[in-house]
């Protein structure tokens, strides 16, 4: 039986039904806050629990099976503009209709990576990728164990 959830409907969000099992698992496992006026985009409120977790670990912590994770693709993008944080993108479906966009922030003092995870439904995922001029190309594919920068962020 296919599971679905209804999300949105307030704070500038349209109401929509999501039936992607990975989206639903993440949505139900962690606490998410709608990003105001960004329909279909949510940021994780459990920041103290997840800010140290790379995207693949976030998926594992939510109980996503390793066999499912192994089928996913992960993209890593460094922007030419230094003011923009690098991002990881993991589409959940082959049609890239839902997914996780994770912003990588490096602590200038201790070099520790911090992750800001955003969960994106159909109405938000493609729109955000378009807004940042991101095309999911094999040029940006990285394996699920990817480690950013080996401590040389921004150099």
Phi, psi and omega in degrees: 000133179281133177262146175216159176226153174258133181228166176081202178098353178221172176052040178081005180264139171282153176280136179214160177253131179245133178237013177283122187295325179291314177305311182299318180299313179296316182300320181279333184279319181252169176264127184240147177241133176298137173277116186307132179061022174235076183312130175081011181237134184225142176248146184286125178278344180276046189304318182295335179274334190240351186294342178266357184265121170298163185307317182296325178290327175299316179298314180299316180297332179277001177087015177290129183295145181301324179298326178287314180300319181298337179275347182279158174251142177238132179246146177231127184233126171259129180268148179293328178283121184296337182286344180268132178288143172298156180226152166255142177230127176233102174289142180270333183240156179302329181273006178056038182274336177223160178174179180251130171242121183242126178269134180259124178238128180258134176285121182296333185277314183246358178074007182286140177278138173234141184241133175247108186268132174238131179261131190233124177275184182303321183287341183252330189295301181295322180299317180293316179300320178295319183297330179259013179057042182259122173249127182284089183253151178301341178299336183256001181294137173225159179284166184292344178266012184306133175246126184285128162065348183048041175084003182250038181303131174078005182253000000 
